[in-house]
Amino acid sequence: TWAATSDETARTEVYTGRPCRLRRSDYMRSWAPREAELREFLSQGVIPWVQDIKEGRAKMYEFHTNLMGQIAGAITNDGDTAEEIVLATIRDAITVMEQNTKLISRL
């Protein structure tokens, strides 16, 4: 199974040069003790993951399959399909927006 909890994600600049949140991977962990090297690459305009892809030290799937927000751990999949999860999320968002419009004062 490939489930993640919210404490299994972290922010890093190693993949994009800008902060983004991903599920922790071996590749991501390998950069944790190398902050000075990361800063040096970024100051030169080099994105470490892109450089590692070019040199065969990283794989494309290491980014795309791990990209997720911290909220990912809050989604419980009790056998629901992706469609059911998305529809439930949309329904919840609509409910919140409808309730919040009642809080707007009339000018």
C-alpha positions as CSV (number, residue, x, y, z in Angstrom):
1,T,0.0,0.0,0.0
2,W,1.1,3.5,-0.6
3,A,-0.5,5.7,2.1
4,A,1.1,8.7,3.7
5,T,0.4,10.5,6.9
6,S,0.8,14.3,7.2
7,D,4.0,13.9,9.2
8,E,5.6,12.0,6.3
9,T,5.8,15.2,4.1
10,A,8.4,17.9,4.2
11,R,9.3,21.1,2.3
12,T,12.3,21.2,0.2
13,E,13.9,23.2,-2.6
14,V,15.9,20.4,-4.0
15,Y,13.4,19.5,-6.8
16,T,12.3,22.9,-8.0
17,G,14.6,25.6,-6.6
18,R,11.5,26.9,-4.7
19,P,9.9,25.4,-1.6
20,C,7.5,22.6,-2.3
21,R,6.0,19.9,-0.1
22,L,6.6,16.2,-1.0
23,R,6.4,12.9,0.7
24,R,9.8,12.1,2.1
25,S,11.8,9.9,-0.2
26,D,15.3,8.4,0.0
27,Y,16.4,11.0,-2.5
28,M,15.0,13.8,-0.5
29,R,16.6,12.4,2.7
30,S,19.9,12.3,1.0
31,W,19.9,16.1,0.7
32,A,19.0,16.7,4.4
33,P,22.7,16.8,5.6
34,R,23.8,18.6,2.5
35,E,22.2,22.0,3.1
36,A,25.4,24.0,2.2
37,E,25.7,22.1,-1.1
38,L,22.0,22.8,-1.8
39,R,22.5,26.5,-1.2
40,E,25.5,26.6,-3.4
41,F,23.7,24.9,-6.3
42,L,20.7,27.2,-5.9
43,S,22.9,30.4,-5.8
44,Q,24.3,29.3,-9.2
45,G,20.8,28.8,-10.6
46,V,21.2,25.0,-10.6
47,I,18.3,22.9,-9.5
48,P,19.9,19.8,-7.9
49,W,17.2,17.3,-8.9
50,V,17.3,18.5,-12.6
51,Q,21.1,18.2,-12.5
52,D,20.9,14.7,-11.0
53,I,18.4,13.7,-13.7
54,K,20.8,14.8,-16.4
55,E,23.6,12.9,-14.8
56,G,21.6,9.7,-14.1
57,R,21.6,10.0,-10.3
58,A,17.9,10.6,-10.0
59,K,14.7,9.4,-11.6
60,M,11.7,11.5,-12.9
61,Y,9.2,9.5,-10.7
62,E,11.0,10.6,-7.5
63,F,9.4,14.0,-7.8
64,H,6.0,13.5,-9.5
65,T,4.9,10.5,-7.4
66,N,5.8,12.2,-4.1
67,L,4.4,15.6,-4.7
68,M,1.7,16.3,-2.2
69,G,0.4,18.7,0.4
70,Q,0.4,18.2,4.1
71,I,-3.3,17.5,3.9
72,A,-2.6,14.2,2.1
73,G,-2.4,12.4,5.4
74,A,-5.8,13.6,6.4
75,I,-7.6,11.8,3.6
76,T,-8.8,8.4,4.8
77,N,-9.5,6.0,2.1
78,D,-12.2,3.6,3.4
79,G,-12.4,1.9,0.1
80,D,-13.6,5.1,-1.6
81,T,-12.5,5.8,-5.2
82,A,-10.6,8.9,-6.1
83,E,-13.8,10.3,-7.6
84,E,-15.7,9.8,-4.4
85,I,-13.0,11.5,-2.3
86,V,-12.9,14.5,-4.7
87,L,-16.7,14.8,-4.7
88,A,-16.8,14.7,-0.9
89,T,-14.1,17.4,-0.7
90,I,-16.0,19.6,-3.1
91,R,-19.3,19.1,-1.2
92,D,-17.5,20.1,2.1
93,A,-16.0,23.2,0.4
94,I,-19.4,24.3,-0.9
95,T,-20.9,23.8,2.5
96,V,-18.2,26.0,4.2
97,M,-18.5,28.7,1.5
98,E,-22.3,28.8,1.9
99,Q,-22.0,29.1,5.7
100,N,-19.4,31.8,5.4
101,T,-21.5,34.0,3.2
102,K,-23.9,34.3,6.1
103,L,-21.1,35.9,8.1
104,I,-20.6,38.8,5.6
105,S,-22.2,42.0,6.9
106,R,-24.5,43.9,4.6
107,L,-23.1,47.3,3.7
